[in-house]
């Protein structure tokens, strides 16, 4: 699985220098999942939790279920944070939204 992520990262130009071989030796990964019909605030929070976890374990973020912009994944936590709030808001509210609003 790590080799697939390394190949995709090389193809899209992310994670340059990431130690994929070392990561494969760990033989463990974390999965975060939630139901798709969650409010925007919950989805934003889930993304931030994923970032914190990836940062703490010196890992990366990847998705195959639409949890993040597939065109930018796999990616590192900092790069993810740079685009996630705007992407998740646009993805969930549509391109006409003025940006994230955490109020109902």
HELIX and SHEET records of a PDB file:
HELIX    1   1 UNK A    2  UNK A   12  1                                  11    
HELIX    2   2 UNK A   20  UNK A   26  1                                   7    
HELIX    3   3 UNK A   40  UNK A   56  1                                  17    
HELIX    4   4 UNK A   70  UNK A   72  5                                   3    
HELIX    5   5 UNK A   77  UNK A   93  1                                  17    
END                                                                             
